[in-house]
Amino acid sequence: MSERTLFAGQVALVTGGGSGVGRAIALALAARGATLCLVGRRLETLQGVARELEHGSQVHCLSADLTVDDDLRRLQHAIEQQICRIDLLIHSAGMLTSGRIEHAELADFDRHYRVNVRAPYALTQALLPLLIQRQGQVVFINSSAGLAAQAAAGQYAASKHALKAVADSLRAEVNASGVRVLSVFLGRTATPMQAALHAQEAKLYNPDALIQPGDVASTVVHALSLSRTAEITEISIRPMVKPA
């Protein structure tokens, strides 16, 4: 099988596929033959990614806010009726704000939970029958904060620790059905979310010193393409150049 047909006949649903790591993974999968289902809140952003694809690539752009249950049900219905299968489920959507526990708003904590934990949990639950039917693969784009919490990151880190628990429990439940589950723990990566965080922290943003989304995509594609005699469960990637 050639590189360009590695995922031919497979459907990859990517949340947060409009920018950053999600966009890079979506483009990498499409370049290897996958049909894309891009999910995000802003349809025009998803359509912009679709225009970047090579001629002949198949893509569905579905607008949904996964923290809204009605949107989730509508998305599930559209996938079941229009697409009918899911082989690769890539959870890349997320949010990040920083703040010390003594000052951080509880409303922000609730948003971290709904976006970073509840939304991927709910979407996985909704699509699990399709994934099991296809012996699919699930990827949770996590963070180094999901392994070790730092100061001023309590809310975000708590949500990412919870996401790791979701992935670990899911893996234990579905491996016997032929479904693989991967968690990718990223350090600071050159994405719009990281640029916004640097601005919030009043720090100089130098994307060239951070992890590149394309490198994350290459790593994920490699893990997804392994023969079914192996499963990579966790990958940690960090910037080569450490902050001073």
Backbone torsions as a table, in degrees:
resi	resn	phi	psi	omega
1	MET	NA	133.0	-179.0
2	SER	-79.6	162.9	178.5
3	GLU	-58.4	-36.8	-175.1
4	ARG	-73.5	-14.2	-179.6
5	THR	-118.1	18.3	-175.0
6	LEU	-57.3	-38.2	-179.2
7	PHE	-116.3	24.7	177.8
8	ALA	-59.7	137.3	-179.5
9	GLY	83.3	0.3	179.6
10	GLN	-109.0	147.2	177.4
11	VAL	-108.2	127.2	-179.7
12	ALA	-113.8	118.4	174.1
13	LEU	-96.3	125.0	-177.1
14	VAL	-123.4	116.9	172.1
15	THR	-86.1	150.0	-175.5
16	GLY	65.2	27.0	-176.1
17	GLY	-78.0	1.3	-177.5
18	GLY	-84.5	-15.2	-177.8
19	SER	-159.8	170.3	171.5
20	GLY	59.1	-138.5	-175.6
21	VAL	-65.1	-40.3	179.9
22	GLY	-60.5	-44.4	177.7
23	ARG	-60.9	-44.9	-178.7
24	ALA	-62.8	-42.1	178.6
25	ILE	-66.1	-42.8	179.7
26	ALA	-59.7	-46.1	-179.7
27	LEU	-64.2	-38.7	180.0
28	ALA	-66.7	-39.9	179.0
29	LEU	-69.5	-40.8	178.6
30	ALA	-63.3	-37.9	179.4
31	ALA	-65.8	-15.9	179.4
32	ARG	-110.1	21.1	168.6
33	GLY	98.7	-3.9	-177.6
34	ALA	-73.0	145.4	166.9
35	THR	-82.2	130.7	-175.7
36	LEU	-98.7	144.3	167.2
37	CYS	-125.6	102.1	-177.3
38	LEU	-93.0	128.8	-177.0
39	VAL	-123.0	130.9	177.6
40	GLY	-169.5	172.9	-178.3
41	ARG	-75.8	-31.4	-175.3
42	ARG	-107.7	107.8	-176.5
43	LEU	-61.5	-39.0	-177.2
44	GLU	-63.9	-32.5	177.4
45	THR	-67.7	-43.4	178.0
46	LEU	-63.2	-40.9	179.6
47	GLN	-65.5	-30.6	175.0
48	GLY	-63.7	-39.7	176.0
49	VAL	-66.4	-40.8	179.9
50	ALA	-58.9	-35.2	179.6
51	ARG	-70.4	-18.0	178.0
52	GLU	-79.7	-15.7	-174.6
53	LEU	-71.8	154.9	176.9
54	GLU	-63.4	150.2	178.1
55	HIS	-57.6	131.9	-180.0
56	GLY	99.3	-12.5	177.4
57	SER	-69.0	141.7	179.7
58	GLN	-99.0	133.1	-178.4
59	VAL	-149.7	138.6	172.6
60	HIS	-115.0	130.1	178.1
61	CYS	-110.3	117.6	-175.6
62	LEU	-123.6	119.8	179.6
63	SER	-84.8	128.0	178.3
64	ALA	-162.9	141.9	169.3
65	ASP	-100.8	107.3	-171.2
66	LEU	-73.3	-4.4	173.2
67	THR	-86.8	-4.6	-180.0
68	VAL	-106.9	118.4	-173.6
69	ASP	-61.2	-36.7	178.9
70	ASP	-63.8	-39.9	177.0
71	ASP	-63.8	-41.0	179.8
72	LEU	-63.0	-43.8	178.7
73	ARG	-64.7	-41.1	178.4
74	ARG	-63.2	-41.1	178.4
75	LEU	-64.7	-45.0	178.9
76	GLN	-58.6	-43.9	179.8
77	HIS	-63.6	-42.5	-179.7
78	ALA	-62.9	-40.9	-179.7
79	ILE	-67.1	-45.1	-178.2
80	GLU	-65.2	-35.2	-176.1
81	GLN	-88.8	-34.7	-172.5
82	GLN	-101.0	-34.9	-173.4
83	ILE	-107.2	-38.7	169.1
84	CYS	74.3	-8.2	179.2
85	ARG	-156.9	155.3	172.7
86	ILE	-139.8	125.7	178.1
87	ASP	-103.2	-34.5	-176.3
88	LEU	-131.1	122.9	178.3
89	LEU	-116.1	112.5	-175.7
90	ILE	-111.2	112.0	177.9
91	HIS	-92.2	101.3	-179.3
92	SER	-118.8	-12.1	178.8
93	ALA	-69.3	145.6	178.0
94	GLY	-173.6	173.1	176.9
95	MET	-136.9	157.5	-178.5
96	LEU	-151.8	122.4	166.3
97	THR	-131.6	152.8	179.9
98	SER	-113.5	158.7	178.8
99	GLY	165.4	141.7	178.2
100	ARG	-68.3	148.4	-174.9
101	ILE	-57.6	-35.4	-177.7
102	GLU	-64.9	-22.5	-176.6
103	HIS	-116.9	-19.6	-172.8
104	ALA	-62.7	139.7	-178.8
105	GLU	-76.4	136.5	177.3
106	LEU	-63.2	-30.5	177.6
107	ALA	-61.7	-36.2	176.9
108	ASP	-68.2	-36.8	176.5
109	PHE	-60.9	-43.4	178.7
110	ASP	-62.1	-40.1	179.1
111	ARG	-65.8	-41.4	176.2
112	HIS	-57.1	-45.0	-179.7
113	TYR	-62.9	-46.9	-175.1
114	ARG	-67.1	-39.2	-177.0
115	VAL	-81.8	-45.8	-170.0
116	ASN	-89.4	-19.6	-176.9
117	VAL	-121.7	-59.2	-173.5
118	ARG	-64.1	-43.0	-177.5
119	ALA	-61.7	-51.7	177.5
120	PRO	-64.5	-34.5	176.1
121	TYR	-61.2	-49.7	-176.4
122	ALA	-65.0	-40.9	-179.7
123	LEU	-67.5	-41.4	176.9
124	THR	-60.9	-45.5	179.1
125	GLN	-58.5	-43.4	-177.5
126	ALA	-66.0	-35.1	-174.5
127	LEU	-100.0	1.6	-175.2
128	LEU	-59.2	-40.7	177.7
129	PRO	-58.5	-39.9	178.4
130	LEU	-67.5	-40.4	180.0
131	LEU	-64.5	-43.1	179.2
132	ILE	-66.0	-40.5	178.6
133	GLN	-58.3	-36.8	-177.6
134	ARG	-98.0	3.0	-173.4
135	GLN	47.7	56.7	-172.6
136	GLY	-82.0	-167.8	-178.5
137	GLN	-135.0	143.6	-179.2
138	VAL	-123.0	132.9	178.1
139	VAL	-122.4	125.1	174.3
140	PHE	-104.9	112.3	173.9
141	ILE	-78.3	107.2	-176.1
142	ASN	-105.7	-157.0	-175.9
143	SER	-145.0	157.0	172.6
144	SER	-58.8	-24.6	175.5
145	ALA	-66.4	-18.5	175.8
146	GLY	-77.7	-5.2	177.1
147	LEU	-112.9	-34.6	-179.2
148	ALA	-148.5	124.6	-178.0
149	ALA	-88.3	142.0	177.3
150	GLN	-114.1	169.2	177.0
151	ALA	-60.0	145.9	177.0
152	ALA	67.2	16.5	179.1
153	ALA	-131.5	23.3	-173.8
154	GLY	-60.5	-43.2	-178.6
155	GLN	-67.4	-48.8	-179.6
156	TYR	-62.6	-47.5	-178.3
157	ALA	-61.8	-40.0	178.7
158	ALA	-60.2	-42.2	179.7
159	SER	-66.6	-36.2	-178.9
160	LYS	-76.7	-32.2	170.9
161	HIS	-62.5	-41.1	178.6
162	ALA	-64.0	-38.9	179.2
163	LEU	-64.2	-37.6	175.2
164	LYS	-60.4	-41.5	178.6
165	ALA	-63.1	-40.4	177.2
166	VAL	-59.6	-47.3	-179.3
167	ALA	-63.2	-43.4	-178.5
168	ASP	-64.5	-43.0	179.5
169	SER	-66.3	-43.3	178.5
170	LEU	-59.2	-45.1	-179.3
171	ARG	-57.8	-44.3	-179.7
172	ALA	-64.5	-27.1	-178.1
173	GLU	-85.8	-32.9	-169.4
174	VAL	-112.0	-7.7	178.3
175	ASN	-55.7	-39.2	-178.3
176	ALA	-64.7	-20.7	177.4
177	SER	-92.2	6.1	177.3
178	GLY	87.4	13.0	-179.6
179	VAL	-98.2	130.0	177.6
180	ARG	-99.5	147.9	-177.6
181	VAL	-133.7	126.0	-176.9
182	LEU	-123.4	133.5	169.7
183	SER	-109.1	132.7	179.4
184	VAL	-116.6	116.0	-176.1
185	PHE	-100.7	109.3	-173.8
186	LEU	-102.3	137.8	164.5
187	GLY	-79.1	-165.0	-176.4
188	ARG	-62.7	125.1	-172.3
189	THR	-122.5	146.2	-176.0
190	ALA	-74.5	84.9	-178.8
191	THR	-135.0	162.9	175.6
192	PRO	-56.9	-35.6	178.8
193	MET	-63.6	-39.0	179.2
194	GLN	-70.5	-36.2	175.8
195	ALA	-61.3	-41.2	179.0
196	ALA	-66.4	-37.6	178.4
197	LEU	-65.4	-41.9	177.5
198	HIS	-60.5	-40.5	178.5
199	ALA	-63.8	-41.5	178.8
200	GLN	-62.7	-35.9	-179.3
201	GLU	-87.1	-0.1	-177.8
202	ALA	56.7	42.6	178.7
203	LYS	-113.5	150.7	176.0
204	LEU	-67.3	129.8	179.5
205	TYR	-95.9	114.6	178.4
206	ASN	-120.9	89.1	-174.7
207	PRO	-60.7	-26.5	-178.5
208	ASP	-67.6	-17.5	180.0
209	ALA	-93.6	-0.4	-175.9
210	LEU	-107.4	170.4	174.1
211	ILE	-59.3	138.4	179.3
212	GLN	-93.4	134.5	179.3
213	PRO	-53.8	-35.6	179.1
214	GLY	-62.7	-34.2	177.6
215	ASP	-69.7	-37.4	175.1
216	VAL	-62.2	-45.2	-179.8
217	ALA	-60.2	-44.4	179.6
218	SER	-60.8	-40.7	-179.7
219	THR	-66.1	-43.8	179.9
220	VAL	-65.4	-44.3	178.9
221	VAL	-58.1	-42.9	178.9
222	HIS	-60.7	-45.6	-179.6
223	ALA	-62.5	-39.9	-179.3
224	LEU	-70.3	-23.4	-174.5
225	SER	-93.2	-0.4	178.6
226	LEU	-63.2	153.1	175.0
227	SER	-63.1	158.2	-174.8
228	ARG	-76.5	10.2	171.4
229	THR	-86.2	-4.1	-177.2
230	ALA	-137.2	154.8	174.8
231	GLU	-141.9	123.4	170.5
232	ILE	-88.3	121.6	-175.2
233	THR	-94.2	-34.3	-177.5
234	GLU	-144.2	140.6	174.4
235	ILE	-133.0	132.0	173.5
236	SER	-113.8	130.5	178.4
237	ILE	-128.3	134.4	179.3
238	ARG	-135.1	158.1	177.1
239	PRO	-62.6	140.1	178.0
240	MET	-66.2	-40.2	178.3
241	VAL	-91.8	118.5	-178.2
242	LYS	-85.8	147.2	179.5
243	PRO	-63.5	147.6	-179.6
244	ALA	-68.7	NA	NA
